[in-house]
Amino acid sequence: MRMSATLLLVPLVFNHARAQSNVPGDGYGDCDSSNMASTYVPIESWIYPAIERLALAGYVQTAFAGLRPWTRMESARLVAEAQEKQSDQANDLESGEAVSAQTNRLIKDLAREFAVELRQQDGRCNRQVAIDSIDWRSSAIAGAPLTDGYHTAQTLINDYGRPYGQGSNLYTGISLRAAAGPFASYVRAELQQTATTPLTPASGDAAIAAADFTPLAAVGPTSGFTRGRVLEAYVSYTFHNSQLSFGKQAMWWGPSQGGPLLFSNNAEPITMLRYDRVSPFELPGFGRWLGPIRVQLFVGRLGGQQFVHVGSETLGQPGVALANQPFINGQKFSFKPSPSLEFSVSRTTIFAGAGAGFTTATFLRSIFSYTNTAGKKDPGDRRSDVDIQYTLPHLNDLVKIYVDTFADDELFPLAYPTHSAWSPGFYVARLPRLPHVDFRAEGYLTPRRENFPGFFYFNVHYLSGYTNQRQLLGSWIGRESNGYQLWSNWWFSPRSSVQVSARRQTEAHVFLGGGELRDLRVSTDLALSSHWQLSATVQQERWRFPIISPTPTNNLTTTIELSFHPKAGGR
């Protein structure tokens, strides 16, 4: 944490010094937008569903929904694209009045959010130091929650790995950003106060140890403490619409709302070095058939892994992180052959760590290997993913269908359909006669593998599996479960809505005795003003996992969050 803080202070101080000068082109870049750095928009921001609705309506055609987060400069470019389309269709009377009003409001609010970046698109130099937000959240959980998605399930998902327990949980945070020329920096930190979680009974621990091939059961996510925590912190350098960033960073690799199968923000962000082609490019010649392309590559290091199998020996002990944590790398290539079609191929590999050194050979082997080899030439724990999304023709302002498919230790999931996990879904941007209401549904299927129960997200060498700080990096659906999620929003404005959602998870009996979870959730986001945002959620959950409790258990989660954005509307 000290290293991250030190790295962050350097550009902050430098940016502040440069901000004192208002002379364009003063030796600090040519004010070309392709070389201007900007920070990433948080994954949970309102701007993503807003731009998705504009994309379905045909106003944005080069947004990559399956590769997030986007930088503020890239978001501004998409808003400018929508503004140009809006201007071209100013006299088009085919759309209904209500839809036109919603579209105009979406573009107006997005233009206000990215007003500074829109001016930078026109050549104004970027020099900013700002408090992005100050947040306070309280989550009270009555009844026993589930916290270990690697073995059973999670009551709260896709929340940057924030800890929680039975009782009162408080989170107080602040986020800051700075940018000047090709350099940018961001930090998001919190004070976390969490209640404790009921312990797993001894019989459950014995079952977990047997399922994970460990001498003793790994300890799930911790709770019951007060601590300061950096959620995200990174510095970045931008050149020719490409951005290199180093630090703790979150990613979302897929089109779904419930959580991509390969990489989500369900776990605490990883410290990584990331390359991101932040704006799309096109290949020459026949490559133009692929359309606009975006690429992300990263290499980082995991945390909180407790067990690893080396040779004939299992190293580690419950609740204690290995001294030599494994590394992870990933690559994602996204294509848009047409404005209606987007598809991506991606892969991640866990490698090195205890029992296997980080060398040039092990790094290259983890990226380019395509066969399974044991021993010293083991390429690592590999996973691949393909996601596809398509806006239905003649309904391009209404319906999008998509699928995310994931293979564990196979080169290409579409070549092994019966061995891969699947997550299909669809999104209806507005319901008939209810122009302010949308609907989304997603399913999750992890078919039984012949190897052993709980095969997905697990590895016989890296026994803590596909986790960071003891939480799944991929989908909340877990290692051997099927399920679904449903959502419906009533949009009052781009930043204000009421949502009703439901979730179901059924874990196969062959894995830890099985179990199930059902929850119903009602939430609201209200823009109190241009600076203040209020969110409130009530979630009722019923679960039954025999290794934890022999009887069905209920819990009720009530959350309220208040956010202050000092620079809202013109930052």
Steps between C-alpha positions, in 0.01 A plus 500: 500500500790734572641445153161569339460820700849618405444430132173687517645810665756557223252581222265677741771744604624537143149553368431765763817687405417485131142612567635840605585568135221572250721542195407243231781297348752605765722196445254267668342340194330632191146489645413219258209305651657169395791572737294633792469276803186464706388274781253214465130541580408259786327184381182566701454852353167608350672588174523137381125423494440849356738444207369145453148639446636756255682220316182295465323809367770536235662817633828334606657242267857454623451427872645168622259387771694179567822674595476738795586733664537781246715807551335838537647613167361193322160557664507858374578375150189278514290794620630711210401218267147505644482878469596481132231239435248708695580801281462291183158377610370827641218507243421129505138455613485121485588444866236540766501818704572322830797310355642819347466679833686219679778501242542876524515478880758220489727696265455823697588342836797314356626818333479678835693220673781508243496873422870543569600195297282610209690827489824302506379305197513834319863565597485653846786377719411280796611616842276379781521417868163413651319317775285259301267395782455470873286203601335361812326162504328296769399136443311326780457123464242329724553125492802298391644604161705290259850629427695214335406487132793269427332218693134596552360844407507874576225720638660815352669476160703713258606751764879525466548227761372715785472291818169466684352308792185444703412835653605855417756566224624854432711630211627858477701586191651765280624490140733751333629537147759710321611538139752711311607435145579129456503427876210421732452355848209375707445381856191361669531419870261398777468453873320167542325391819347153472306260719602135547379203299387171663766227485467192281444186716780242523315259271478772234872574531578131450287494183670815367847355562406182311354695205811723476754215548652682800593358842283760675219725380593835352356795691246706307489881477570667833274745684452652844760778488563869441761585242604749236506356149606627158243365253667644191817703447695535177713727285475503121675623187314554169639503145315477168171382655684234702536509877748329731395492864651350814331443833191345653233493228155349439381345171176366353549265205157412363158628387297382799368705789511218754867430455731375220620142527869587454569831677279728712520731800367230732842470664731772625686660203842363412822698493600483134679655206236549229512599135170632364420615150250747643352606164431253217717463191454324165732272308578579136391294201294189572540575871230763463245217496567465873391860554620710794726309741593547865768314696586461869803315638613473860734323738445518874538317828233330707460528877357286778573159340544245782596166343707374208596144400865455401620155396363265765467769767224747587631831632303746709275528803143619556449876520864585426597639159793332328818705513555449127166582336432391139481739207226536239495632145213564262424602142173616348433586135164656412356557151198682352449379141178705497332742743259218590760229568780484755708195588807441712754229573695506825720290720662510843775286653615462859871416508819511710477551876593242763683209340535670160716806440408802289740485205484607137439136407212447745342831400514428125383142554196623693398723208579291191452140616215297352571149634488353851839419646572399859815557701748778435338594167151539646356807317286596799129512577340617172146618426347623175182686415292609201218751529264615225226764499261588221234768462201351319434653155193722457484517883827686550351731757350215699671161535855370541591134547836374623688198625814453708673159486796393709735200501727394782831358377383475138632709212167615353158461667300477175702189409391333827133602540414218743807577714448875520297728723231710327324824588239612244293817545286765337420863564183691402569872515131597536186296542192546277281783632756554780776709340670568834526131601765250386550130565803269504542126560817289528556130558802306628587139423809313622467145360638205693864423412621140504816592693364576848226713662578871521726497193424854383724772651714227667848365428692204641817709531356835610263358761355840595370516145390801300479737795653820629487567873282184530226616265417390146645708219230376264127453542318460829343178361797308637656164423206263452172693481223608266286809541352817360452871566217735401487882510251770414560875531261792496710794382397844628816653352844371394614518865177412680320165491323230697611142440345164589725196460504130586778242517503119522795265549487120526821316586532135390470239775828335390692809610503548879150357533345767282274787603295788369450874535213730408483873549271786408635854492342845470729799459484864404754755377397862533687806376414748777691772315792532262731432798309254721395142425296277733472121466293261709457121475299230676586137427320194636692174469429136578776240478563136582852355496517191724875528564429832675151452645267197492191723479402777256622844607366848428677834507398857427748759375422871516745741338504876473773700327553873463751636249629853450662603170665841550567557129174360361363651182819652369794314634 
